[in-house]
């Protein structure tokens, strides 16, 4: 199995793609067995050369680890600990033992090679110049992204494009400092090819789960807008105004989940409040075609 890989920025995220039609995809067979993870991670963290040859390490897992070390920009050894088949592009998690023997990092697998290697996907040192970002920087001048990416949303958009929403914590100047926001990045793929990288900017920190549900149920527009954006929907600026983009995003969410096309928030409370992204297509995503824009009006509670 030959795999091309690139690590852009210090732990900012891994994007791997296969290099040609005859090359095998990465899959479940390449995942390190759970019982071996701690032992192999400790061995690799110390620079041991026999880590991948010991009994119990599957051939696919060893091959993946070797190629990862050879092909990443930082040259860091690592191994796959989780894999989820999604579509043309799949989702996994890797451990890079020389950085951490327990922390996992998001990896997008099995895309078209040019999509993951030729398109610039590095997270730039400068934060995105959006109103939300500027508001957080105004209150917290030392705020920085932590380069600890997680999947906050996944969509199959009209036409079949895959959208992966990556979230990164924004804190007050250091890894252990106060959490002050969430940075988002959208990666859009068509037939495995990365066609768009978009940075919607920083959002305010999310409230605790019980408070979040209450605010959504009360149709707090700022919270609804932030959650729609976190799930990958273009709700416009988080300004508390239910304008055309916010309504379009709400309708798209409802369309993709086979729900009535109206402004009632009650039918999407659970969807908006779900903070653990599940990388699977919503039930009606493939049936969606672009519909007329919604008429202006309030988002309602009943």
C-alpha positions as CSV (number, residue, x, y, z in Angstrom):
1,X,0.0,0.0,0.0
2,X,1.5,3.4,-1.1
3,X,0.1,6.5,0.6
4,X,1.0,10.1,0.0
5,X,0.7,12.2,3.1
6,X,1.3,15.8,4.2
7,X,1.3,17.3,7.7
8,X,0.8,21.1,7.4
9,X,1.8,23.1,10.5
10,X,2.5,21.7,13.9
11,X,-0.3,19.2,14.6
12,X,-2.7,21.4,12.6
13,X,-4.2,18.4,10.9
14,X,-3.2,15.6,8.5
15,X,-4.6,15.2,5.0
16,X,-3.6,12.0,3.2
17,X,-4.5,10.9,-0.3
18,X,-3.9,7.8,-2.5
19,X,-1.6,8.4,-5.4
20,X,-3.1,6.7,-8.4
21,X,-6.0,4.4,-9.5
22,X,-4.2,1.1,-8.7
23,X,-3.2,2.0,-5.2
24,X,-5.2,0.4,-2.3
25,X,-7.3,2.6,0.0
26,X,-6.5,3.0,3.7
27,X,-9.1,1.1,5.7
28,X,-9.9,-0.9,8.9
29,X,-7.0,-3.3,8.3
30,X,-4.5,-0.4,8.8
31,X,-5.7,0.5,12.3
32,X,-3.5,-0.4,15.2
33,X,-5.2,-2.9,17.5
34,X,-6.3,-1.2,20.7
35,X,-4.4,-3.6,22.9
36,X,-1.1,-2.6,21.1
37,X,-1.6,1.2,21.1
38,X,0.1,2.1,24.5
39,X,3.0,-0.3,24.0
40,X,3.7,0.8,20.4
41,X,3.3,4.5,21.3
42,X,5.8,4.3,24.2
43,X,8.3,2.4,22.0
44,X,8.0,4.9,19.1
45,X,8.3,7.9,21.6
46,X,11.7,6.6,22.6
47,X,12.8,6.1,19.1
48,X,12.8,2.3,19.1
49,X,13.4,0.7,15.7
50,X,11.6,-2.6,16.4
51,X,8.2,-1.0,17.4
52,X,6.4,-2.0,14.2
53,X,7.9,-5.5,13.9
54,X,6.7,-6.9,17.2
55,X,4.1,-9.6,17.3
56,X,0.5,-8.4,17.1
57,X,1.1,-5.4,14.8
58,X,-0.9,-5.9,11.6
59,X,1.0,-5.6,8.3
60,X,-1.3,-2.8,7.2
61,X,-0.8,-0.8,10.4
62,X,3.0,-1.1,10.1
63,X,3.0,-0.1,6.5
64,X,0.8,3.0,7.2
65,X,3.1,4.0,10.1
66,X,6.2,3.8,7.9
67,X,4.8,5.8,5.1
68,X,3.4,8.4,7.5
69,X,6.9,8.9,8.9
70,X,8.5,9.1,5.4
71,X,6.0,11.5,3.8
72,X,4.9,14.0,6.5
73,X,6.5,17.4,6.4
74,X,7.7,17.0,10.0
75,X,8.9,13.4,9.4
76,X,7.1,12.3,12.6
77,X,6.3,8.6,13.0
78,X,2.7,7.7,13.9
79,X,0.0,5.2,13.4
80,X,-3.7,5.0,12.7
81,X,-6.0,4.3,15.7
82,X,-9.4,4.9,14.2
83,X,-11.0,4.8,10.8
84,X,-14.6,5.7,9.6
85,X,-15.6,5.1,6.0
86,X,-17.6,8.1,4.8
87,X,-17.4,8.4,1.1
88,X,-14.8,9.3,-1.5
89,X,-12.9,10.9,1.5
90,X,-12.9,9.1,4.8
91,X,-12.1,10.1,8.4
92,X,-9.5,8.7,10.8
93,X,-7.4,9.5,13.8
94,X,-3.7,9.1,14.2
95,X,-1.3,9.2,17.2
96,X,2.1,10.9,16.7
97,X,4.0,9.5,19.7
98,X,6.9,12.0,19.7
99,X,4.4,14.7,20.3
100,X,2.0,12.8,22.6
101,X,1.5,9.1,23.3
102,X,-2.2,9.6,23.9
103,X,-3.4,12.6,21.9
104,X,-5.0,11.9,18.6
105,X,-5.0,14.0,15.5
106,X,-7.6,14.2,12.7
107,X,-6.8,12.7,9.3
108,X,-8.8,12.8,6.1
109,X,-8.0,9.7,3.9
110,X,-8.4,8.3,0.4
111,X,-9.0,11.5,-1.5
112,X,-7.6,12.3,-4.9
113,X,-3.9,13.1,-4.6
114,X,-3.9,16.5,-6.2
115,X,-6.7,17.5,-3.8
116,X,-4.7,17.0,-0.7
117,X,-1.1,17.8,-1.9
118,X,-1.5,20.6,-4.4
119,X,-4.0,22.7,-2.6
120,X,-2.8,24.9,0.2
121,X,-4.5,23.7,3.3
122,X,-2.1,25.0,6.0
123,X,-3.6,27.0,8.8
124,X,-2.0,30.4,8.5
125,X,-0.5,32.2,11.6
126,X,-2.9,35.1,11.0
127,X,-6.5,34.6,12.1
128,X,-9.2,35.2,9.6
129,X,-10.3,38.8,9.2
130,X,-14.0,38.4,10.1
131,X,-16.2,40.5,12.4
132,X,-16.4,37.6,14.9
133,X,-12.6,37.1,14.9
134,X,-12.0,40.9,15.4
135,X,-14.5,41.0,18.3
136,X,-12.7,38.2,20.1
137,X,-9.3,39.7,19.5
138,X,-10.5,43.0,20.7
139,X,-11.5,41.5,24.1
140,X,-8.6,39.0,24.1
141,X,-5.6,40.5,22.2
142,X,-3.4,37.5,22.9
143,X,-5.9,34.9,21.7
144,X,-4.4,32.2,19.5
145,X,-5.6,29.0,17.9
146,X,-4.3,25.8,19.6
147,X,-3.9,23.6,16.5
148,X,-5.9,20.8,18.1
149,X,-8.4,20.0,15.4
150,X,-11.7,18.1,15.8
151,X,-14.5,17.4,13.5
152,X,-17.5,19.6,14.5
153,X,-19.7,19.0,11.4
154,X,-20.1,16.9,8.3
155,X,-22.4,17.5,5.3
156,X,-23.2,16.0,2.0
157,X,-24.2,19.1,0.1
158,X,-26.4,19.5,-3.0
159,X,-24.7,17.8,-5.8
160,X,-22.9,15.3,-3.6
161,X,-20.0,17.4,-2.3
162,X,-18.5,16.4,1.0
163,X,-18.0,19.2,3.6
164,X,-15.8,18.5,6.6
165,X,-16.0,21.2,9.3
166,X,-12.8,21.4,11.5
167,X,-12.9,23.2,14.8
168,X,-9.9,24.5,16.7
169,X,-10.0,25.9,20.3
170,X,-9.0,29.5,20.7
171,X,-7.4,30.3,24.0
172,X,-5.9,33.3,25.8
173,X,-2.4,33.0,24.6
174,X,-1.4,29.5,25.8
175,X,-2.5,25.8,25.6
176,X,-3.7,25.8,29.2
177,X,-5.2,29.3,29.3
178,X,-8.9,30.4,29.2
179,X,-11.0,29.1,26.3
180,X,-12.3,32.2,24.5
181,X,-13.6,31.0,21.2
182,X,-13.8,28.4,18.4
183,X,-12.1,28.7,15.0
184,X,-13.7,27.0,12.1
185,X,-12.4,25.7,8.7
186,X,-14.6,24.2,5.9
187,X,-13.0,21.7,3.6
188,X,-15.2,20.9,0.5
189,X,-14.5,17.8,-1.6
190,X,-16.1,16.7,-4.9
191,X,-15.4,13.1,-5.9
192,X,-12.4,13.0,-3.5
193,X,-10.9,16.2,-4.8
194,X,-10.5,19.2,-2.5
195,X,-12.1,22.1,-4.3
196,X,-12.5,24.7,-1.6
197,X,-11.0,25.7,1.8
198,X,-13.0,28.3,3.6
199,X,-12.4,29.9,7.0
200,X,-15.6,31.3,8.4
201,X,-13.7,32.9,11.3
202,X,-13.8,32.6,15.1
203,X,-17.0,32.1,17.1
204,X,-17.7,32.9,20.7
205,X,-17.1,30.0,23.1
206,X,-20.0,27.6,23.4
207,X,-22.0,27.5,26.7
208,X,-22.4,24.3,28.7
209,X,-24.6,21.6,27.1
210,X,-27.7,22.2,29.3
211,X,-27.4,26.0,28.8
212,X,-26.9,25.5,25.0
213,X,-30.1,23.4,24.7
214,X,-32.1,26.0,26.7
215,X,-30.8,28.9,24.5
216,X,-31.7,27.0,21.3
217,X,-35.1,26.1,22.5
218,X,-35.7,29.8,23.2
219,X,-34.6,30.6,19.6
220,X,-31.6,32.7,20.7
221,X,-30.5,33.8,17.2
222,X,-26.9,34.3,18.0
223,X,-26.6,30.8,19.4
224,X,-28.6,29.3,16.5
225,X,-26.3,31.1,14.0
226,X,-23.2,29.9,15.7
227,X,-24.4,26.3,15.8
228,X,-25.4,26.3,12.2
229,X,-21.9,27.6,11.2
230,X,-20.3,25.0,13.5
231,X,-22.2,22.3,11.6
232,X,-21.1,23.6,8.2
233,X,-24.0,25.9,7.2
234,X,-23.5,29.5,6.0
235,X,-25.7,31.3,8.5
236,X,-23.9,34.7,7.9
237,X,-22.4,36.7,10.7
238,X,-23.3,35.9,14.3
239,X,-25.2,39.1,14.8
240,X,-28.5,38.0,16.3
241,X,-30.5,38.9,13.1
242,X,-32.3,36.2,11.4
243,X,-31.6,37.4,7.8
244,X,-31.7,35.6,4.5
245,X,-28.5,33.6,5.1
246,X,-29.6,32.4,8.5
247,X,-32.9,31.3,7.2
248,X,-31.3,29.6,4.2
249,X,-29.0,27.7,6.5
250,X,-31.9,26.7,8.8
251,X,-33.9,25.5,5.8
252,X,-30.9,23.6,4.4
253,X,-30.4,21.8,7.8
254,X,-34.1,20.8,7.7
255,X,-34.1,19.8,4.1
256,X,-31.1,17.5,4.7
257,X,-32.8,15.8,7.6
258,X,-36.2,15.3,6.0
259,X,-37.9,17.9,8.2
260,X,-40.7,20.4,7.3
261,X,-39.4,23.5,5.6
262,X,-40.5,26.2,8.1
263,X,-39.0,28.6,10.7
264,X,-39.9,26.5,13.7
265,X,-36.8,25.8,15.9
266,X,-38.4,23.0,17.9
267,X,-37.7,20.4,15.2
268,X,-34.0,21.0,15.0
269,X,-33.1,21.5,18.7
270,X,-31.4,18.1,19.0
271,X,-29.5,18.6,15.7
272,X,-28.2,22.0,16.7
273,X,-27.3,20.9,20.2
274,X,-25.3,17.9,19.1
275,X,-21.6,18.8,19.7
276,X,-20.1,15.4,18.7
277,X,-20.0,15.3,14.9
278,X,-20.9,12.0,13.3
279,X,-19.3,11.7,9.9
280,X,-22.3,10.3,8.0
281,X,-24.6,11.7,5.4
282,X,-28.0,13.1,6.7
283,X,-30.9,11.0,5.6
284,X,-32.2,13.3,2.9
285,X,-28.9,14.9,1.8
286,X,-28.7,13.2,-1.6
287,X,-32.3,14.2,-2.5
288,X,-31.7,18.0,-2.1
289,X,-31.7,20.4,-5.0
290,X,-31.4,24.1,-4.6
291,X,-34.8,25.6,-3.7
292,X,-36.0,29.2,-3.8
293,X,-34.7,31.5,-1.1
294,X,-36.9,31.8,2.0
295,X,-39.0,34.9,2.6
296,X,-37.7,37.1,5.4
297,X,-39.3,36.5,8.8
298,X,-38.6,35.5,12.4
299,X,-37.4,32.1,13.6
300,X,-40.2,30.9,15.9
301,X,-40.2,28.8,19.1
302,X,-43.3,26.7,18.7
